[in-house]
């Protein structure tokens, strides 16, 4: 009896890409990276930078894949992210903003390593994308509320006309 092989992170990306009926070349064009880089990610489990991974997940339309990436590459950030999701999105964004602001202030007064600088850049990118997703959700909710208000108004007018 054959055991099912556990999917690697690269396998998950390949699976999502194929589900979207994209070739490696097409995904590469969409994410502005070389096709061979996509192949390295899929075949050799190379973990890209957060910026590249965000682009890949965005083009594949898979937020869960991005969470898995965070869990593997940035476990501490992932833990904070999961904890804050439980508390609510705004709590996460507020705390992340304060932490990023403090890190930027540290750069002004202290020497930081190139690695620390790269991690901060990745956090800022992730923060920006989180803010954008939150704004999109908020705009969507506001649109739904406006439609509900219009429906309520129409129902009220209809009832008044029937009286």
Secondary structure, DSSP 8 states (H G I E B T S, - for coil): --------HHHHHHHHHHHTT--HHHHHHHHTS-HHHHHHHHHH-----HHHHHHHHHHHT-HHHHHHHHHHH-HHHHHHHHHHHHH-HHHHHHHHHHHHHHHHHHHHHS---HHHHHHHHHHHHHHHHHHHHHHHHHHHHHHHHHHHHHHHHHHHHHHHHH-
